[in-house]
Amino acid sequence: MIRIASPADFWAMGDPQPDGCIFWTGKTDSHGYGRMGPTLTGTAIAHRSAWILVHGPISPGLTVEHSCHSRTWCLLGDGCPHRRCINPDHLGLLTLGANSALQHRVIPPECPKGHARRQLPGGQRYCPVCQKVANKAWLDKDGNRAAQNAKRAERRKRQ
């Protein structure tokens, strides 16, 4: 992971494009987003760093979206070149649910196991049946709940 020490070094990693995008020339992750060391801004995602450098911290519950990507009905998914864009004029803040709605993917009303999904106020969807099963499996992974509760109580005593 590349470590960038100054804002000038960060912006030097951008490659201006004819459409106004500034593509990150450093490393990208498996989803096509620019990656860097978190030293400069506290985040390792290049477009989030660009937002922080120009506009300041990102409020909890918000995400940085690429307007150059969202407004074009791009169906390239992880191969979309706009995911590398660090132009602050092409970035905006949205809730996670609103950003997900812009991604033009259809989320089926059922989970892969066929259970009905529910939607949280922020727009995220989940399967309550699978979530309950996963929570129970997590609680039971070390034995019974009583043993876990005893361990939890012991940890609290040590604190």
MARRO-423180 format. One record per residue: x, y, z of N, C-alpha, C in turn; residue in one letter. Coordinates in steps of 0.05 Angstrom, whole numbers, padded with zeros to 5 digits, always signed. Example, Ala and Ser with C-alpha at 12.3 -4.5 7.8 and 13.67 -1.06 7.14 Angstrom:
// residues 2
+00264-00114+00156+00246-00090+00156+00264-00066+00156A +00257-00045+00142+00273-00021+00143+00258+00001+00157S 
***
This chain:
// residues 159
+00017-00023+00000+00000+00000+00000+00018+00025+00000M +00012+00043-00018+00029+00067-00020+00023+00087+00003I +00044+00097+00014+00041+00117+00036+00045+00145+00024R +00026+00162+00028+00028+00189+00017+00029+00208+00041I +00050+00225+00041+00056+00242+00063+00043+00270+00062A +00037+00280+00038+00027+00307+00036+00004+00309+00016S -00013+00330+00018-00033+00334-00002-00022+00337-00031P +00001+00350-00033+00013+00353-00060+00020+00326-00072A +00031+00308-00055+00037+00281-00064+00012+00266-00072D -00010+00270-00057-00035+00257-00064-00045+00266-00091F -00047+00292-00095-00058+00302-00121-00039+00295-00144W -00013+00291-00139+00005+00283-00160-00001+00255-00170A -00016+00239-00155-00024+00212-00163-00048+00212-00181M -00059+00236-00188-00082+00238-00206-00074+00242-00235G -00090+00231-00253-00086+00234-00281-00111+00247-00293D -00110+00273-00300-00133+00287-00311-00142+00274-00337P -00169+00272-00340-00181+00260-00364-00196+00282-00380Q -00201+00278-00405-00216+00298-00421-00244+00304-00410P -00257+00285-00397-00284+00289-00387-00284+00303-00360D -00261+00310-00349-00260+00324-00323-00253+00306-00300G -00255+00280-00304-00247+00261-00283-00217+00263-00278C -00209+00257-00254-00180+00255-00247-00177+00226-00237I -00165+00209-00253-00163+00181-00246-00139+00176-00228F -00143+00161-00206-00122+00153-00188-00104+00134-00203W -00078+00140-00202-00058+00123-00217-00045+00103-00199T -00050+00104-00173-00038+00085-00155-00054+00059-00155G -00049+00043-00134-00061+00017-00131-00092+00019-00129K -00106-00002-00140-00135-00003-00137-00142-00030-00124T -00165-00031-00111-00174-00055-00098-00189-00073-00118D -00199-00095-00109-00213-00114-00127-00239-00103-00138S -00249-00081-00126-00274-00068-00136-00268-00044-00154H -00243-00038-00159-00236-00016-00177-00232+00011-00163G -00234+00012-00137-00230+00038-00123-00200+00042-00116Y -00191+00067-00118-00163+00074-00111-00158+00069-00082G -00134+00058-00077-00126+00051-00049-00099+00064-00043R -00095+00071-00018-00070+00082-00009-00068+00077+00021M -00045+00084+00033-00042+00081+00062-00059+00102+00075G -00070+00097+00099-00088+00115+00113-00074+00139+00127P -00048+00141+00125-00033+00161+00140-00042+00190+00136T -00047+00197+00111-00053+00225+00104-00080+00235+00115L -00101+00219+00111-00128+00228+00118-00143+00210+00137T -00131+00188+00144-00145+00169+00161-00161+00148+00146G -00162+00149+00120-00176+00129+00104-00157+00119+00082T -00161+00095+00074-00144+00083+00053-00157+00084+00026A -00181+00096+00024-00195+00097-00002-00190+00124-00014I -00180+00125-00038-00171+00150-00051-00193+00171-00054A -00216+00163-00064-00237+00184-00068-00247+00195-00042H -00247+00179-00020-00254+00190+00006-00233+00209+00016R -00208+00203+00011-00186+00221+00018-00188+00247+00003S -00196+00246-00023-00199+00271-00038-00221+00288-00026A -00242+00276-00017-00264+00291-00005-00254+00304+00021W -00240+00289+00038-00230+00299+00064-00211+00321+00060I -00193+00319+00040-00173+00340+00035-00186+00366+00027L -00208+00365+00013-00221+00390+00003-00243+00400+00021V -00259+00381+00032-00283+00389+00047-00282+00384+00077H -00263+00368+00086-00262+00361+00114-00274+00334+00120G -00277+00327+00145-00286+00300+00153-00314+00293+00141P -00318+00267+00138-00343+00256+00129-00360+00248+00153I -00384+00259+00154-00402+00253+00177-00409+00224+00178S -00413+00213+00202-00421+00185+00204-00448+00181+00190P -00451+00158+00177-00475+00151+00163-00476+00160+00134G -00455+00174+00126-00453+00184+00099-00431+00170+00084L -00433+00169+00058-00412+00158+00041-00407+00177+00018T -00383+00175+00006-00376+00192-00016-00384+00178-00042V -00399+00191-00058-00408+00179-00084-00395+00194-00107E -00393+00179-00129-00382+00190-00154-00405+00199-00171H -00409+00225-00174-00430+00234-00192-00424+00228-00221S -00398+00227-00228-00390+00221-00255-00398+00192-00262C -00400+00175-00242-00408+00147-00247-00438+00144-00244H -00450+00154-00223-00478+00149-00217-00497+00160-00238S -00490+00183-00250-00508+00195-00269-00507+00184-00297R -00490+00164-00302-00486+00153-00329-00498+00126-00334T -00511+00114-00315-00523+00087-00318-00502+00067-00327W -00478+00070-00317-00456+00052-00323-00463+00024-00312C -00459+00004-00328-00464-00024-00319-00439-00040-00319L -00416-00027-00317-00390-00041-00318-00383-00053-00290L -00397-00046-00269-00392-00057-00243-00364-00050-00233G -00349-00071-00224-00323-00067-00213-00303-00057-00234D -00309-00059-00259-00291-00050-00280-00296-00021-00289G -00314-00007-00275-00320+00020-00283-00296+00038-00276C -00286+00053-00296-00262+00070-00291-00269+00094-00273P -00295+00102-00271-00302+00124-00254-00297+00119-00224H -00294+00094-00216-00289+00088-00188-00261+00099-00180R -00244+00103-00199-00217+00114-00193-00217+00144-00192R -00239+00158-00198-00240+00187-00200-00237+00200-00172C -00218+00219-00171-00213+00233-00145-00218+00263-00149I -00232+00271-00170-00238+00299-00175-00260+00307-00154N -00253+00326-00136-00273+00334-00115-00299+00345-00127P -00298+00356-00152-00322+00366-00164-00340+00343-00174D -00330+00319-00175-00345+00296-00184-00354+00279-00160H -00350+00288-00136-00356+00273-00111-00378+00287-00096L -00394+00272-00082-00415+00283-00064-00420+00265-00041G -00434+00274-00021-00441+00258+00002-00470+00248+00000L -00474+00223+00005-00501+00211+00006-00503+00192+00029L -00527+00185+00037-00531+00163+00056-00524+00137+00042T -00519+00116+00057-00512+00091+00045-00535+00081+00027L -00560+00084+00037-00583+00075+00022-00586+00090-00004G -00583+00116-00003-00586+00133-00028-00564+00126-00047A -00539+00121-00038-00517+00114-00056-00523+00086-00068N -00533+00068-00052-00539+00041-00063-00561+00043-00084S -00580+00060-00081-00602+00063-00101-00591+00074-00127A -00569+00089-00126-00557+00099-00151-00540+00079-00166L -00535+00056-00154-00518+00036-00167-00532+00019-00187Q -00558+00024-00191-00573+00011-00213-00572-00019-00212H -00571-00030-00189-00573-00059-00187-00599-00066-00173R -00610-00088-00181-00635-00096-00170-00629-00116-00147V -00638-00109-00124-00635-00127-00101-00661-00143-00098I -00659-00169-00102-00683-00185-00101-00697-00183-00073P -00724-00185-00073-00738-00183-00048-00733-00206-00029P -00721-00228-00039-00715-00251-00022-00684-00254-00021E -00675-00266+00002-00647-00272+00005-00641-00297-00012C -00616-00305-00015-00610-00329-00031-00623-00354-00022P -00632-00355+00004-00646-00379+00014-00676-00377+00011K -00686-00355+00000-00714-00352-00006-00731-00338+00015G -00718-00328+00037-00732-00313+00057-00737-00284+00049H -00759-00272+00058-00765-00245+00052-00745-00226+00066A -00735-00206+00051-00716-00187+00063-00732-00163+00074R -00720-00149+00094-00731-00125+00105-00712-00102+00099R -00723-00077+00101-00706-00054+00095-00704-00037+00120Q -00679-00029+00126-00674-00011+00149-00679+00018+00140L -00683+00036+00159-00688+00064+00152-00667+00077+00133P -00642+00068+00135-00621+00079+00118-00621+00067+00090G -00639+00047+00085-00640+00036+00058-00628+00008+00056G -00611+00000+00075-00599-00026+00074-00620-00048+00077Q -00616-00070+00063-00635-00093+00065-00621-00116+00078R -00637-00132+00093-00626-00155+00107-00648-00176+00109Y -00639-00200+00114-00657-00223+00118-00659-00228+00148C -00682-00223+00160-00684-00228+00189-00681-00257+00197P -00689-00275+00180-00687-00304+00186-00658-00312+00187V -00643-00306+00165-00615-00313+00164-00599-00298+00185C -00606-00273+00191-00592-00258+00212-00596-00271+00239Q -00620-00281+00245-00625-00294+00270-00609-00320+00272K -00608-00335+00251-00592-00360+00250-00563-00354+00255V -00553-00333+00241-00524-00326+00244-00518-00317+00273A -00536-00301+00285-00532-00292+00312-00532-00316+00331N -00550-00335+00327-00551-00358+00345-00526-00375+00342K -00517-00378+00318-00492-00394+00313-00469-00380+00326A -00468-00353+00325-00446-00339+00338-00447-00342+00368W -00471-00340+00379-00473-00343+00408-00466-00371+00418L -00472-00391+00401-00467-00419+00408-00440-00430+00400D -00423-00413+00388-00398-00424+00376-00379-00435+00397K -00378-00424+00421-00360-00433+00442-00373-00452+00462D -00397-00460+00456-00411-00477+00476-00438-00464+00481G -00448-00467+00505-00474-00456+00510-00473-00427+00518N -00496-00414+00518-00498-00386+00524-00489-00380+00553R -00495-00398+00571-00487-00393+00599-00457-00390+00602A -00442-00407+00587-00413-00406+00588-00403-00379+00577A -00416-00370+00555-00408-00344+00544-00415-00321+00562Q -00438-00323+00575-00446-00302+00594-00426-00301+00617N -00417-00324+00626-00397-00324+00648-00371-00312+00639A -00362-00318+00615-00338-00306+00605-00341-00276+00602K -00364-00267+00593-00369-00239+00590-00368-00225+00617R -00381-00237+00637-00381-00226+00664-00352-00224+00675A -00336-00245+00670-00309-00245+00679-00292-00223+00666E -00296-00218+00640-00282-00196+00626-00290-00169+00638R -00315-00166+00645-00324-00141+00656-00312-00136+00684R -00308-00157+00699-00295-00154+00725-00267-00145+00723K -00253-00155+00702-00225-00147+00698-00221-00119+00689R -00242-00107+00678-00239-00079+00667-00240-00058+00688Q 
***
